[in-house]
Every structure is written in structure tokens, then in C-alpha cells.
Amino acid sequence: MSKAAKRAYISVMSLLGLIVLLLGIFVTTFDFFVGLILAIALWVGSGILARYWGVKKTKD
């Protein structure tokens, strides 16, 4: 897998974390704390995966 594809995968994981957090804030049927925990898990997971793959999460 190329470095650009890895960076895209990491970015998608981070974006999913943001979407889950926003769902937890604005949707009444989705609990805020569940959304917060899932968002943090996605962000930490993307950071760990970025470090494992040797990809920086920020643009060079």
C-alpha cells in the first residue's frame, strides 16, 4: 500500500471519529457518552495505526 493510501485511510478513521462525536452531540437517540468513547477510540486507533505504518497524520 502506498504512503498516500495509508494517509487517506488514517484521515478517514479520524473523520469517522468526528462524525460519531457529532452524532453523539446532536442526535437524541444516540447517547453522548457512547459517541465520545467511540470517537476517542477511533482517534487513538488512527494515531496508533499511523505510527505503526510510519505515516504522519498532518500534511508534510
C-alpha positions as CSV (number, residue, x, y, z in Angstrom):
1,M,0.0,0.0,0.0
2,S,1.4,3.4,-0.9
3,K,2.0,6.1,1.7
4,A,-0.8,8.3,0.2
5,A,-3.3,5.4,0.6
6,K,-2.2,4.9,4.2
7,R,-2.6,8.6,4.9
8,A,-6.0,8.5,3.3
9,Y,-7.0,5.6,5.5
10,I,-5.9,7.4,8.6
11,S,-7.7,10.5,7.6
12,V,-10.9,8.5,7.1
13,M,-10.7,7.0,10.5
14,S,-10.2,10.4,12.1
15,L,-13.2,11.8,10.1
16,L,-15.3,8.8,11.3
17,G,-14.4,9.7,14.9
18,L,-15.6,13.3,14.3
19,I,-18.9,12.1,12.7
20,V,-19.5,9.7,15.7
21,L,-18.8,12.5,18.1
22,L,-21.2,14.9,16.3
23,L,-23.9,12.1,16.3
24,G,-23.5,11.8,20.0
25,I,-23.9,15.5,20.5
26,F,-26.8,16.2,18.1
27,V,-28.9,13.0,17.8
28,T,-31.1,12.4,20.8
29,T,-31.4,8.6,20.2
30,F,-27.5,8.3,20.3
31,D,-26.0,8.7,23.8
32,F,-23.3,11.4,24.1
33,F,-21.0,9.3,26.2
34,V,-21.2,6.4,23.8
35,G,-20.3,8.7,21.0
36,L,-17.5,10.3,22.9
37,I,-16.0,6.9,23.8
38,L,-16.2,5.7,20.2
39,A,-14.7,8.9,18.9
40,I,-11.8,8.7,21.2
41,A,-11.3,5.0,20.4
42,L,-11.2,5.9,16.6
43,W,-8.8,8.8,17.2
44,V,-6.4,6.7,19.3
45,G,-6.7,3.9,16.9
46,S,-5.8,6.1,14.0
47,G,-2.8,7.5,15.8
48,I,-1.5,4.1,16.7
49,L,-2.0,2.9,13.1
50,A,-0.3,6.0,11.7
51,R,2.7,5.4,14.0
52,Y,2.8,1.7,13.1
53,W,2.7,2.5,9.3
54,G,5.2,5.4,9.7
55,V,2.7,7.9,8.4
56,K,2.3,11.4,9.8
57,K,-1.3,12.4,10.5
58,T,-0.6,16.0,9.4
59,K,0.3,17.3,6.0
60,D,4.1,17.5,5.3
